[in-house]
Amino acid sequence: MNDSSLISSLSGPWLQASPLLIALAIGAAGCEVHTGGSSYEGDDGSLTIDWTLDDTDDPFACDDYGARTLEIIIYDEYESVESTIRPPCDSFEASIDLLDGVYSIDATLLDRSGTDVSTTLSIGDIDVYAGEDTPISIDFPQDSRR
């Protein structure tokens, strides 16, 4: 049965009273029926943050700072927390997928117990575009140590 014969067989008084049955019949004929909601597929971009400690990405620098992880708090344009990630300090790079929009971040080095071992570095007005990666670089200078 092709789509046109299926549609023509859907005549009669029940047609007006049952739109759900129509949607199901069309769906069964190989068409896709959407009933609301939205898909963000394809609307993601990514934010890649790389960092150095006093201009080096030597893993021993993390030990010198007493840092185990880097806490990165990502805020949306309304200053609400969008996400928090804590990559290992010695990875020196982290990426996260985000919807197209404007973000800001706070980045703080943490020790094993989660205590700050650096000042918090803040970066604002980060534009993330769908389908693109936005790179950000951060350096924790010597005077950022606590």
N, C-alpha and C positions, 0 to 999 in steps of 0.2 A: 504494500500500500504506500503510495507516495504522499507527500505533504498535502497536495491539492485535493486528493480523494479523501484524505483524513479530515480535512477542514470541511469539505462538502458533506461528509457523513455526520458532522457535528451540528446538524440543523435540528430544529424542533424547539418546543417551549423550554426544555431544560437548559438550553444554551444560554438564555438570558439569566437564569437563576444560579448558574454554577461556573463562575469564572475559574475556580480552582481546578475543576475537571478539564477545562480547556487548556490551562497551563500544563497540567499533567500530560494531557494527550499530545500537546506540541512537544513537550520534553521527551516523551517516548518516541516521537518521530525523528529524534536526532537533533533537535534544536536545544539551545541552552536558555533556561529561564532564570532571571535574576529577580529576586523579590525584596530588594533593599539591601542595606549594608554597603560597605565600600571596601575595596581592596587597595592596600597600599603597595602592592607589588609593583616594582618599578619606580616607586617614589622615594626609595632609599638612596642616600649618598653615604659616604663614610668619612669619619674623622680619624686621621692617623696622627698620633702624638709621639714625637721622639724627644728624648731628653738626654742631657749630659749633666755631669756633676763637675763643676769648676772646669768646664770645657773639655771634659774627657768622657769617653764611654768605656773606660777600663772597669771591669767588674770589681776590682779591688777598691775603687772609689766608693762603692756602696758600703763596703766594710769600714772604710775610713769615716764615712758619715754615720755609721751605725744603722743604715737603712736596709730594711728587708723588702718593703714594697713602696710603690708610689700610689697614693690615693688620688684619683682623678674624679672630681664631682662635676658632672655636666648639667648645666642649667638651660632651660628653654628660654625663649624670648620674654616670658612672663616671670622669670626668675624662680620657676619651680624646678625642683630636681628632676631631671630627665633620667639620669642613670649615674651610678657610681661604680667605678672599676678599680681594682687593685692589682695591677700586674707586678711581677717581681721587679725589684729595682734594677737588677742586672740584665733585664731584657732590653732596656733602653728604647722600647717602642711598644705601642699598643694601638689597636684600631677598634673602632666600634661603628656599627651601622646606625644611621640616624635618618629621620625623615628630613626632607628638604626644609630648611629653616635657618634661623639665626640662633646661635648658642654662645654660652660663655663657659669657662672652666675655672676651677680652683684645683691646684696641684700641690700636694704636700707629701714629703718623704716620711715614712713611718718605720718604726723599729719592729722587732718581733712581737711586742705586746700591743702594737697599734698606737703607740705614743708618737707624737710629732717629733721629728728630729731635724726639721727645717722650718723655715717660715713658709707660709702659703703664697704661692705665685698665682696671680689671677690674670686671665686673658679674656677679653670681651669681644663682642661683635665678630664672631666666627661664622661665616656664611658656609653652609653645607648645601650643595646642590645635588638633585637627583642624578644618579648615574655617575657621579664624580667623587673623587677622593680629595679631601681638604687636608693638607699637611700642616702641622703646627710643630714648632721646635721650641723647647724650653731649656734653659740652663739654670742650674742651681749654683750660684757663685759661692765661693768660700764663706762670705759673710751671711749666707742664708742658713748656715748651720746653727742649731740651738745648743 
